[in-house]
Amino acid sequence: MTAATWTVAEAKARLSEVIKRAQSGGPQTITKSGRTVVVIVDAYEWERKTQRTGNRAEFFAASPLRKSGLKVRRSKDRARKVVL
């Protein structure tokens, strides 16, 4: 993998190369004034990393707090009236 760091000016001047390297060599970091501002990654890698696994029910079922004995009481107050 050839992950690299580019300045904004370098990335603008060599955008095609930045894209090629992101596709074949891994994330490409772009900096501005010495600080990282953007990381360019291959679209396939982005989809893989951001793909949701499971659903909300599975998330809560797997929670370490599930069997902690935590008790949550709900308020028995009536709902507030909303004036439009």
BAKEZA-721625 format. One record per residue: residue number from 1; x, y, z of N, C-alpha, C, O, CB in turn. Coordinates in steps of 0.2 Angstrom, whole numbers, plus 5000, padded with zeros to 4 digits. Glycine has a CB too. Example, Ala and Ser with C-alpha at 12.3 -4.5 7.8 and 13.67 -1.06 7.14 Angstrom:
2
1, 5066, 4972, 5039, 5062, 4978, 5039, 5066, 4984, 5039, 5071, 4983, 5042, 5057, 4978, 5045
2, 5064, 4989, 5035, 5068, 4995, 5036, 5064, 5000, 5039, 5067, 5006, 5040, 5070, 4997, 5029
***
This chain:
84
1, 5004, 4994, 5000, 5000, 5000, 5000, 5004, 5006, 5000, 5009, 5007, 5004, 4995, 5000, 5006
2, 5002, 5011, 4996, 5006, 5017, 4996, 5002, 5023, 4998, 5000, 5027, 4994, 5009, 5018, 4989
3, 5000, 5023, 5004, 4996, 5029, 5007, 5000, 5035, 5007, 5006, 5034, 5008, 4993, 5027, 5014
4, 4998, 5040, 5005, 5002, 5046, 5004, 4998, 5052, 5007, 4992, 5052, 5008, 5004, 5048, 4997
5, 5002, 5058, 5008, 5000, 5064, 5010, 5001, 5069, 5005, 5007, 5070, 5003, 5003, 5066, 5017
6, 4996, 5073, 5004, 4997, 5078, 4998, 4995, 5085, 5001, 4990, 5085, 5006, 4992, 5076, 4992
7, 4997, 5090, 4999, 4995, 5097, 5001, 4989, 5098, 4996, 4988, 5095, 4991, 5000, 5103, 5000
8, 4985, 5103, 4997, 4979, 5105, 4993, 4982, 5106, 4986, 4979, 5104, 4981, 4975, 5110, 4996
9, 4987, 5110, 4986, 4989, 5112, 4979, 4992, 5106, 4975, 4990, 5106, 4969, 4995, 5117, 4980
10, 4995, 5102, 4978, 4998, 5096, 4975, 4992, 5092, 4973, 4992, 5089, 4967, 5002, 5092, 4980
11, 4987, 5091, 4977, 4981, 5087, 4975, 4977, 5090, 4969, 4975, 5086, 4965, 4977, 5086, 4981
12, 4977, 5096, 4969, 4973, 5099, 4964, 4977, 5098, 4957, 4974, 5097, 4952, 4972, 5107, 4965
13, 4983, 5099, 4958, 4987, 5099, 4951, 4988, 5091, 4949, 4989, 5090, 4943, 4994, 5101, 4953
14, 4987, 5086, 4953, 4988, 5079, 4952, 4982, 5075, 4954, 4983, 5070, 4956, 4995, 5077, 4955
15, 4976, 5078, 4953, 4970, 5074, 4955, 4969, 5067, 4952, 4968, 5063, 4956, 4964, 5078, 4953
16, 4971, 5066, 4946, 4970, 5060, 4943, 4975, 5055, 4947, 4973, 5049, 4948, 4972, 5060, 4936
17, 4981, 5057, 4948, 4986, 5052, 4952, 4983, 5051, 4959, 4984, 5045, 4961, 4992, 5056, 4952
18, 4980, 5056, 4962, 4978, 5055, 4969, 4972, 5050, 4969, 4972, 5045, 4973, 4975, 5062, 4972
19, 4968, 5050, 4964, 4962, 5045, 4963, 4965, 5038, 4962, 4963, 5034, 4965, 4957, 5048, 4957
20, 4970, 5038, 4957, 4973, 5031, 4955, 4976, 5028, 4961, 4975, 5022, 4963, 4978, 5032, 4950
21, 4980, 5032, 4965, 4983, 5029, 4971, 4978, 5027, 4977, 4979, 5022, 4980, 4988, 5035, 4974
22, 4972, 5031, 4977, 4967, 5029, 4982, 4964, 5023, 4980, 4962, 5019, 4984, 4962, 5035, 4982
23, 4963, 5021, 4974, 4960, 5015, 4971, 4965, 5009, 4972, 4963, 5004, 4973, 4958, 5016, 4964
24, 4971, 5010, 4971, 4976, 5005, 4971, 4980, 5004, 4977, 4983, 4999, 4979, 4980, 5005, 4965
25, 4981, 5010, 4981, 4986, 5010, 4986, 4984, 5012, 4993, 4987, 5011, 4998, 4992, 5014, 4984
26, 4977, 5013, 4993, 4975, 5015, 5000, 4973, 5022, 5001, 4974, 5026, 4996, 4980, 5013, 5005
27, 4971, 5024, 5006, 4969, 5031, 5008, 4974, 5036, 5006, 4980, 5035, 5008, 4966, 5032, 5015
28, 4972, 5042, 5003, 4976, 5048, 5002, 4974, 5053, 5006, 4968, 5056, 5006, 4976, 5049, 4994
29, 4979, 5056, 5010, 4977, 5062, 5015, 4979, 5068, 5011, 4984, 5069, 5008, 4981, 5061, 5021
30, 4975, 5073, 5012, 4976, 5080, 5009, 4976, 5085, 5015, 4972, 5085, 5020, 4970, 5082, 5004
31, 4981, 5089, 5015, 4982, 5093, 5021, 4982, 5101, 5019, 4983, 5102, 5013, 4989, 5092, 5024
32, 4980, 5105, 5023, 4979, 5112, 5022, 4983, 5115, 5028, 4981, 5114, 5034, 4972, 5114, 5021
33, 4988, 5119, 5027, 4991, 5123, 5032, 4994, 5118, 5037, 4994, 5119, 5043, 4987, 5128, 5036
34, 4996, 5112, 5035, 4999, 5107, 5039, 4994, 5102, 5043, 4996, 5098, 5047, 5004, 5110, 5044
35, 4988, 5104, 5042, 4983, 5100, 5046, 4979, 5095, 5041, 4977, 5098, 5035, 4978, 5104, 5050
36, 4977, 5089, 5043, 4973, 5085, 5039, 4966, 5088, 5038, 4963, 5089, 5043, 4973, 5078, 5041
37, 4964, 5088, 5032, 4957, 5091, 5031, 4953, 5086, 5027, 4947, 5086, 5028, 4957, 5097, 5027
38, 4956, 5081, 5023, 4952, 5077, 5019, 4956, 5070, 5018, 4962, 5070, 5018, 4950, 5080, 5012
39, 4952, 5065, 5018, 4955, 5058, 5016, 4952, 5055, 5010, 4945, 5055, 5011, 4956, 5053, 5022
40, 4955, 5054, 5005, 4952, 5051, 4999, 4953, 5044, 4999, 4958, 5041, 5000, 4955, 5054, 4992
41, 4947, 5040, 4998, 4947, 5033, 4998, 4943, 5030, 4992, 4939, 5034, 4990, 4944, 5030, 5005
42, 4945, 5024, 4991, 4942, 5021, 4985, 4934, 5020, 4987, 4932, 5019, 4993, 4945, 5014, 4984
43, 4930, 5021, 4982, 4923, 5020, 4983, 4921, 5013, 4986, 4916, 5013, 4990, 4919, 5021, 4977
44, 4924, 5008, 4983, 4922, 5001, 4986, 4924, 5001, 4993, 4920, 4998, 4997, 4926, 4996, 4982
45, 4930, 5004, 4995, 4932, 5004, 5002, 4927, 5008, 5007, 4925, 5006, 5012, 4939, 5006, 5003
46, 4925, 5013, 5004, 4920, 5018, 5008, 4913, 5014, 5009, 4911, 5014, 5015, 4919, 5024, 5004
47, 4911, 5010, 5004, 4905, 5007, 5005, 4906, 5001, 5010, 4901, 5000, 5014, 4903, 5004, 4998
48, 4911, 4998, 5009, 4913, 4992, 5014, 4913, 4995, 5021, 4910, 4991, 5026, 4919, 4989, 5012
49, 4916, 5000, 5022, 4917, 5003, 5029, 4911, 5006, 5032, 4909, 5006, 5038, 4922, 5008, 5029
50, 4906, 5009, 5028, 4900, 5012, 5030, 4894, 5008, 5030, 4889, 5010, 5032, 4899, 5018, 5026
51, 4895, 5002, 5027, 4889, 4997, 5027, 4886, 4996, 5034, 4890, 4994, 5038, 4891, 4991, 5023
52, 4880, 4996, 5035, 4877, 4995, 5041, 4877, 4988, 5042, 4875, 4984, 5038, 4870, 4998, 5042
53, 4878, 4986, 5048, 4878, 4978, 5050, 4872, 4978, 5056, 4873, 4981, 5061, 4885, 4976, 5053
54, 4867, 4974, 5054, 4862, 4972, 5059, 4857, 4978, 5059, 4857, 4983, 5055, 4865, 4972, 5066
55, 4852, 4978, 5064, 4847, 4983, 5064, 4847, 4985, 5071, 4851, 4983, 5076, 4840, 4980, 5062
56, 4843, 4990, 5073, 4842, 4993, 5079, 4841, 4988, 5085, 4844, 4988, 5090, 4837, 4999, 5080
57, 4836, 4983, 5084, 4835, 4978, 5089, 4841, 4974, 5090, 4842, 4972, 5096, 4829, 4974, 5086
58, 4844, 4972, 5085, 4850, 4968, 5086, 4856, 4972, 5090, 4859, 4969, 5095, 4853, 4965, 5080
59, 4856, 4978, 5089, 4861, 4983, 5092, 4859, 4983, 5100, 4864, 4982, 5104, 4861, 4990, 5090
60, 4853, 4984, 5102, 4851, 4984, 5109, 4851, 4977, 5112, 4853, 4977, 5118, 4844, 4987, 5109
61, 4850, 4972, 5108, 4850, 4965, 5111, 4857, 4963, 5113, 4858, 4960, 5117, 4847, 4960, 5106
62, 4862, 4966, 5109, 4869, 4964, 5110, 4872, 4969, 5115, 4878, 4968, 5117, 4873, 4965, 5104
63, 4869, 4974, 5118, 4872, 4979, 5122, 4874, 4976, 5129, 4871, 4971, 5132, 4866, 4984, 5124
64, 4880, 4978, 5131, 4882, 4975, 5138, 4878, 4978, 5144, 4878, 4975, 5149, 4889, 4977, 5139
65, 4874, 4983, 5142, 4869, 4985, 5148, 4863, 4981, 5148, 4859, 4982, 5153, 4867, 4992, 5147
66, 4862, 4976, 5144, 4856, 4973, 5143, 4854, 4969, 5150, 4848, 4969, 5152, 4856, 4968, 5137
67, 4859, 4966, 5153, 4858, 4962, 5159, 4861, 4965, 5165, 4863, 4962, 5170, 4861, 4955, 5158
68, 4862, 4972, 5165, 4865, 4976, 5170, 4861, 4977, 5176, 4863, 4979, 5181, 4868, 4982, 5167
69, 4854, 4976, 5175, 4849, 4977, 5180, 4847, 4985, 5181, 4844, 4987, 5185, 4852, 4976, 5187
70, 4849, 4988, 5176, 4847, 4995, 5175, 4840, 4996, 5175, 4836, 4993, 5171, 4851, 4999, 5169
71, 4837, 5000, 5179, 4829, 5001, 5179, 4828, 5008, 5177, 4831, 5013, 5179, 4826, 5000, 5186
72, 4824, 5009, 5172, 4822, 5015, 5169, 4814, 5016, 5170, 4810, 5012, 5168, 4823, 5015, 5161
73, 4812, 5021, 5174, 4805, 5022, 5175, 4803, 5028, 5170, 4806, 5033, 5169, 4804, 5024, 5182
74, 4797, 5027, 5168, 4794, 5032, 5163, 4789, 5036, 5167, 4786, 5034, 5172, 4790, 5028, 5158
75, 4789, 5042, 5165, 4785, 5047, 5168, 4778, 5046, 5167, 4776, 5044, 5161, 4787, 5055, 5166
76, 4774, 5047, 5172, 4767, 5046, 5171, 4763, 5052, 5169, 4757, 5052, 5169, 4764, 5042, 5177
77, 4767, 5058, 5169, 4764, 5064, 5167, 4760, 5064, 5160, 4762, 5060, 5156, 4769, 5070, 5167
78, 4755, 5068, 5160, 4751, 5068, 5154, 4756, 5072, 5148, 4760, 5076, 5150, 4745, 5071, 5155
79, 4754, 5071, 5142, 4758, 5074, 5137, 4756, 5082, 5137, 4750, 5084, 5139, 4756, 5071, 5130
80, 4761, 5086, 5135, 4759, 5093, 5135, 4755, 5095, 5129, 4756, 5092, 5124, 4766, 5097, 5135
81, 4751, 5100, 5129, 4747, 5102, 5124, 4752, 5107, 5120, 4756, 5111, 5123, 4741, 5106, 5126
82, 4752, 5106, 5113, 4756, 5111, 5109, 4751, 5116, 5106, 4746, 5114, 5103, 4759, 5106, 5103
83, 4753, 5122, 5106, 4749, 5127, 5104, 4752, 5130, 5097, 4758, 5131, 5097, 4748, 5133, 5109
84, 4749, 5129, 5092, 4751, 5131, 5085, 4749, 5138, 5083, 4751, 5141, 5078, 4749, 5127, 5080
***
